[in-house]
């Protein structure tokens, strides 16, 4: 995985796609809560700062690509000494981008995890005992401590001189803490939290009083997004593990290794924020508002089809009457003129989510006498 080269177009694609996708699901989340006439809770509001941090991560990645640093190979050094004691402008830019993205990713992923836990608290805590609430509050406290610990560990990675992290490998090794071990500890702990959040609601969902099909559907909603998040977390963890063996090997391309970290940080945050909104969006397709829209579309379509059918029927009746007159029928009858459709008016009733359909028909007839 560490030898895989993620180039600039892949980074641009990820950084350009995830902000609008995540902004859409966050907006739809609040819209769903509005259609439910429910007050937005902590789990909803936490997605907004997470989205802002994700946008910042993507902006940093695009800036790195624009400077021909992220997604580009490391410039060949003039000598082995220069490789370890000197970093080009491109290398420094790539390391700055990675450092800034990691600083934003930690609170971003932490807020997403907190959104999940507050969602579980809102949905499952009613009627539960103190033990269950204690587990929820314990998980929330652990996640907050995780955010604080790793954020300040990265912020003060090189004590009071953060520039040593990107000026040269020699400065990093001499003056900074062990960054590879920090990356590995962060990736492993992130993976453990993701698995715990994925497994936590499953027994609760299957203990609810609802049909098996509904339980499978709800379980799928929780699992689909979280499994993708866990997959991205595992990939990033594998990259860090392999980096332990090649970080300071002369043949490895440091800029491409940093690009891998940038790319998977964005992908994991994007999947995580989307997964956090999926359980709420599941109810969007079951609300009365959407059902009324579907019914309205169906009624309009049925009116159109019935109108076309009635027109064909009227044409056939007129042909039939003309045929009777040409054969000299002695029966006295009224000449039936075509119905005149007025515009179909749809007005909302006083009650929400209902519509009233009014149709006006006009007909006229004149008595005629057939001749033999």
Secondary structure, DSSP 8 states (H G I E B T S, - for coil): -TT----HHHHHHHHHHHHHHHHHHHHHHHHHHHHTT----HHHHHHHHHHHHHHHHHHHHHHHHHTT-TTS-----SSHHHHHH---HHHHHHHHHHHHHHHHHHHHHHHHHHHHHHHHHHHH-TT--HHHHHHHHHHHHHHHHHHHHHHHHHHTTTTT-TTHHHH-HHHHHHHS--HHHHHHHHHHHHHHHHHHHHHHTHHHHHTSSS-HHHHHHHHHHHHHHHHHHHHHHHHHHHHHHHHHHHTT-TTS-HHHHHHHHHHHHHHHHHHHHHHHHHHHHHGGGGSHHHHHHHHHHHHHHHHHHHHHHHHHHHHHHHHHHHHHHHTT----EEEE--------EEEE-SSTT-EEEE------EEEE----
